[in-house]
């Protein structure tokens, strides 16, 4: 039986998370579930896609990921099931699931709507929970929905690199106020060879990549390549977003100069 993960923008003060889990357990009392996060910023597709993209491949292949972020994005929202990189996903067709991988989905199906008899339904419980429970016990995508070739697609923001500069932006601000950018270590490693560099954001110019956050004194700025291989900027023991005046989509550059 496959593991089911659950990520949402429900928060933790209402009954919504429990209601979705209750539906899954009512279908399969032996289900195995793990929460990724229910603290995704409300309706925030960029936040949800970043969190899911950052972690889903750490789970075993065949894991089913239930995604409930900005689910009521339209007057007639649609819900999909798909397979990407040997993982299964069920969620709203609002573009989020197109941002989690650079690989194309192997298959996509449109999940059926329940009969409501005039009563507003709870799609995360009535559609997504049922689909996730069925996939987890071995049902195929074809058995839970109809083939669907119109899934909404979005494009992740990419850093631009030349021999003189990498131009990127903040793509996520974490719980600590640390600023995660889309500048990748693999690009920096190639372009910085035999060159001096400066990291520029706002009016700040810094000339050092640090080995860890703790390698700078408390209250000082750090610049590291994190476990995702992305440039991260912050303040040791402080909120970098607030103190540096940066947030989502703020520009960040690394400028290179020849040493001779």
VOLOFI-79831 format. One record per residue (C-alpha): residue in one letter; residue number from 1; x, y, z. Coordinates in Angstrom, 1 decimal, padded with zeros to 4 digits. Example, Ala and Ser with C-alpha at 12.3 -4.5 7.8 and 13.67 -1.06 7.14 Angstrom:
BEGIN
resn, resi, u, v, w
a, 1, 012.3, -004.5, 007.8
s, 2, 013.7, -001.1, 007.1
REM end
This chain:
BEGIN
resn, resi, u, v, w
x, 1, 000.0, 000.0, 000.0
x, 2, 001.4, 003.4, -001.0
x, 3, 002.0, 006.3, 001.3
x, 4, -000.3, 009.3, 001.0
x, 5, 001.1, 012.8, 001.7
x, 6, -001.2, 015.8, 002.3
x, 7, -000.4, 019.4, 001.7
x, 8, -002.9, 022.3, 001.9
x, 9, -003.5, 025.9, 002.7
x, 10, -006.1, 024.9, 005.4
x, 11, -004.1, 026.0, 008.4
x, 12, -004.6, 024.1, 011.7
x, 13, -007.5, 025.8, 013.5
x, 14, -010.4, 024.3, 011.5
x, 15, -011.9, 020.9, 010.8
x, 16, -010.8, 020.7, 007.2
x, 17, -007.6, 018.7, 007.5
x, 18, -009.3, 016.2, 009.8
x, 19, -012.3, 015.9, 007.4
x, 20, -010.1, 015.0, 004.5
x, 21, -008.2, 012.4, 006.5
x, 22, -011.4, 011.0, 007.9
x, 23, -012.7, 010.3, 004.4
x, 24, -009.4, 008.5, 003.5
x, 25, -009.6, 006.4, 006.6
x, 26, -013.3, 005.6, 006.1
x, 27, -012.3, 004.2, 002.7
x, 28, -009.2, 002.4, 003.9
x, 29, -008.6, 002.2, 007.7
x, 30, -005.1, 000.9, 007.0
x, 31, -004.0, 003.9, 005.0
x, 32, -000.6, 005.5, 005.8
x, 33, -000.6, 009.3, 005.7
x, 34, 002.0, 012.0, 006.3
x, 35, 001.4, 015.7, 006.4
x, 36, 003.8, 017.9, 004.3
x, 37, 002.4, 021.2, 005.4
x, 38, -001.0, 022.9, 006.1
x, 39, 000.7, 026.2, 006.5
x, 40, 000.9, 027.1, 002.8
x, 41, 000.0, 030.8, 002.4
x, 42, -003.7, 031.0, 001.5
x, 43, -004.3, 030.6, -002.2
x, 44, -000.6, 030.9, -002.9
x, 45, 000.3, 028.6, -005.8
x, 46, 004.0, 029.8, -005.8
x, 47, 004.4, 028.8, -002.2
x, 48, 002.7, 025.5, -002.6
x, 49, 004.6, 024.5, -005.7
x, 50, 007.9, 025.4, -004.1
x, 51, 007.3, 023.3, -001.0
x, 52, 006.0, 020.3, -002.9
x, 53, 008.8, 020.5, -005.5
x, 54, 011.4, 020.7, -002.8
x, 55, 010.4, 017.5, -001.0
x, 56, 008.3, 015.1, -003.1
x, 57, 011.2, 013.2, -004.6
x, 58, 012.4, 012.4, -001.1
x, 59, 009.5, 010.0, -000.6
x, 60, 009.4, 006.5, -002.1
x, 61, 008.4, 006.1, -005.7
x, 62, 004.7, 005.4, -006.0
x, 63, 003.8, 007.8, -003.2
x, 64, 000.4, 009.6, -003.6
x, 65, 000.5, 013.3, -003.0
x, 66, -002.8, 015.0, -002.1
x, 67, -002.6, 018.7, -002.9
x, 68, -005.3, 021.2, -001.7
x, 69, -004.0, 024.7, -002.3
x, 70, -006.3, 027.4, -003.9
x, 71, -008.8, 024.6, -004.6
x, 72, -011.8, 026.9, -005.3
x, 73, -009.9, 028.9, -007.9
x, 74, -012.9, 029.1, -010.2
x, 75, -016.7, 028.9, -010.2
x, 76, -016.4, 025.4, -011.8
x, 77, -013.0, 024.2, -010.6
x, 78, -011.6, 021.0, -012.1
x, 79, -009.5, 018.4, -010.3
x, 80, -006.9, 016.1, -011.8
x, 81, -004.8, 013.1, -011.1
x, 82, -001.4, 012.6, -012.7
x, 83, 001.9, 010.7, -012.6
x, 84, 005.2, 012.6, -012.6
x, 85, 008.7, 011.0, -012.0
x, 86, 007.0, 007.8, -010.7
x, 87, 004.9, 009.7, -008.1
x, 88, 001.2, 010.3, -008.2
x, 89, -000.6, 013.6, -007.5
x, 90, -004.2, 014.6, -007.1
x, 91, -005.2, 018.3, -006.8
x, 92, -006.9, 021.2, -008.4
x, 93, -006.2, 022.1, -012.0
x, 94, -005.0, 025.6, -011.1
x, 95, -001.4, 025.4, -012.5
x, 96, 000.3, 024.3, -009.3
x, 97, 001.0, 020.8, -010.4
x, 98, 002.6, 021.9, -013.6
x, 99, 005.3, 023.7, -011.6
x, 100, 006.6, 020.8, -009.5
x, 101, 008.9, 019.1, -012.0
x, 102, 010.7, 019.9, -015.3
x, 103, 009.5, 016.6, -016.6
x, 104, 006.2, 016.2, -018.4
x, 105, 003.5, 014.2, -016.7
x, 106, 003.3, 010.6, -017.9
x, 107, -000.5, 010.6, -017.7
x, 108, -003.2, 013.1, -016.7
x, 109, -006.9, 012.3, -015.9
x, 110, -009.8, 014.5, -015.0
x, 111, -011.4, 013.4, -011.7
x, 112, -015.2, 013.1, -011.7
x, 113, -017.4, 015.4, -009.7
x, 114, -019.8, 013.9, -007.1
x, 115, -023.6, 014.3, -007.3
x, 116, -024.5, 017.0, -004.8
x, 117, -028.3, 017.2, -004.9
x, 118, -028.1, 021.0, -004.5
x, 119, -025.7, 020.9, -001.5
x, 120, -022.3, 022.6, -001.9
x, 121, -019.7, 019.9, -001.7
x, 122, -016.2, 019.8, -000.2
x, 123, -014.0, 018.8, -003.2
x, 124, -010.8, 018.1, -001.1
x, 125, -012.8, 015.5, 000.8
x, 126, -015.3, 014.4, -001.8
x, 127, -013.0, 014.2, -004.8
x, 128, -009.3, 014.3, -003.9
x, 129, -009.5, 012.1, -000.7
x, 130, -011.3, 009.4, -002.6
x, 131, -008.9, 009.6, -005.6
x, 132, -005.9, 009.4, -003.3
x, 133, -007.2, 006.5, -001.3
x, 134, -007.9, 004.5, -004.5
x, 135, -004.5, 005.2, -006.0
x, 136, -002.8, 004.2, -002.7
x, 137, -004.3, 000.7, -002.9
x, 138, -003.2, 000.2, -006.5
x, 139, -005.9, 001.6, -008.7
x, 140, -004.6, 003.1, -011.9
x, 141, -005.2, 006.6, -013.1
x, 142, -007.5, 005.3, -015.8
x, 143, -009.6, 003.7, -013.2
x, 144, -010.2, 006.9, -011.2
x, 145, -010.7, 009.5, -014.1
x, 146, -011.0, 010.2, -017.8
x, 147, -007.9, 011.1, -020.0
x, 148, -007.4, 014.9, -019.9
x, 149, -005.2, 016.8, -022.2
x, 150, -006.0, 020.4, -021.1
x, 151, -004.3, 020.6, -017.8
x, 152, -003.4, 024.2, -016.9
x, 153, 000.3, 024.9, -017.3
x, 154, 002.6, 027.5, -015.8
x, 155, 006.3, 028.2, -016.1
x, 156, 008.7, 028.5, -013.2
x, 157, 010.8, 031.7, -013.1
x, 158, 014.4, 030.9, -014.3
x, 159, 017.6, 032.8, -013.5
x, 160, 019.4, 034.2, -016.5
x, 161, 023.1, 033.5, -016.8
x, 162, 025.9, 035.1, -018.9
x, 163, 029.6, 035.2, -018.5
x, 164, 029.3, 038.4, -016.6
x, 165, 026.2, 038.0, -014.5
x, 166, 023.6, 035.7, -013.1
x, 167, 020.3, 037.5, -012.7
x, 168, 017.7, 035.8, -010.5
x, 169, 015.0, 036.5, -008.0
x, 170, 013.6, 035.5, -004.7
x, 171, 011.2, 032.6, -005.2
x, 172, 010.4, 031.8, -001.6
x, 173, 010.6, 033.4, 001.8
x, 174, 010.7, 030.7, 004.5
x, 175, 009.4, 030.6, 008.1
x, 176, 012.6, 032.3, 009.4
x, 177, 012.5, 035.1, 006.9
x, 178, 015.3, 033.6, 004.8
x, 179, 015.2, 034.4, 001.1
x, 180, 015.6, 031.5, -001.3
x, 181, 016.4, 032.4, -004.9
x, 182, 016.4, 030.6, -008.2
x, 183, 020.1, 031.1, -008.6
x, 184, 021.6, 027.6, -008.8
x, 185, 025.0, 026.4, -007.5
x, 186, 025.8, 024.6, -010.7
x, 187, 025.7, 027.8, -012.7
x, 188, 027.7, 029.7, -010.0
x, 189, 030.4, 027.0, -009.9
x, 190, 031.0, 027.2, -013.6
x, 191, 030.9, 031.0, -014.0
x, 192, 032.9, 031.9, -010.9
x, 193, 036.0, 029.9, -011.8
x, 194, 039.0, 032.2, -011.8
x, 195, 036.8, 035.2, -011.2
x, 196, 035.9, 037.6, -008.4
x, 197, 032.2, 038.1, -007.8
x, 198, 029.8, 040.3, -005.9
x, 199, 026.3, 039.3, -004.8
x, 200, 023.9, 042.2, -005.3
x, 201, 020.4, 042.8, -003.8
x, 202, 018.9, 046.2, -003.2
x, 203, 021.8, 048.5, -002.3
x, 204, 023.9, 045.7, -000.8
x, 205, 027.0, 044.2, -002.5
x, 206, 028.6, 041.2, -000.8
x, 207, 031.7, 039.2, -001.9
x, 208, 031.5, 036.0, 000.0
x, 209, 029.5, 032.7, -000.1
x, 210, 029.5, 031.3, 003.4
x, 211, 029.8, 027.6, 004.3
x, 212, 026.8, 027.7, 006.7
x, 213, 024.4, 030.1, 008.4
x, 214, 026.3, 029.6, 011.7
x, 215, 029.6, 030.7, 010.1
x, 216, 028.5, 034.4, 010.4
x, 217, 028.0, 036.1, 013.7
x, 218, 024.5, 036.7, 015.1
x, 219, 022.8, 039.6, 013.4
x, 220, 025.0, 039.5, 010.3
x, 221, 023.9, 038.6, 006.7
x, 222, 024.7, 035.2, 005.3
x, 223, 024.8, 034.0, 001.7
x, 224, 024.8, 030.2, 001.2
x, 225, 023.9, 027.6, -001.3
x, 226, 021.4, 025.5, 000.6
x, 227, 020.5, 021.8, 000.5
x, 228, 018.5, 022.4, -002.7
x, 229, 021.5, 023.9, -004.4
x, 230, 019.9, 027.4, -004.5
x, 231, 021.4, 030.7, -003.3
x, 232, 019.8, 031.6, 000.1
x, 233, 020.2, 035.0, 001.8
x, 234, 019.3, 035.9, 005.3
x, 235, 020.3, 037.2, 008.7
x, 236, 021.7, 034.8, 011.3
x, 237, 019.1, 034.7, 014.2
x, 238, 017.1, 037.4, 012.4
x, 239, 014.4, 037.9, 009.8
x, 240, 016.2, 038.6, 006.6
x, 241, 013.1, 039.5, 004.6
x, 242, 012.1, 042.3, 007.1
x, 243, 015.6, 043.5, 007.9
x, 244, 016.9, 043.5, 004.3
x, 245, 013.6, 044.8, 002.8
x, 246, 013.3, 041.9, 000.3
x, 247, 010.5, 039.6, -000.5
x, 248, 009.0, 037.3, -003.2
x, 249, 010.3, 038.3, -006.7
x, 250, 013.0, 040.7, -005.4
x, 251, 015.9, 040.7, -007.9
x, 252, 019.2, 039.2, -006.9
x, 253, 022.4, 039.3, -009.0
x, 254, 025.8, 037.7, -008.9
x, 255, 028.3, 039.9, -010.9
x, 256, 031.6, 038.4, -012.1
x, 257, 034.9, 040.1, -012.8
x, 258, 038.1, 038.6, -014.2
x, 259, 040.9, 038.5, -011.7
x, 260, 043.5, 039.8, -014.2
REM end
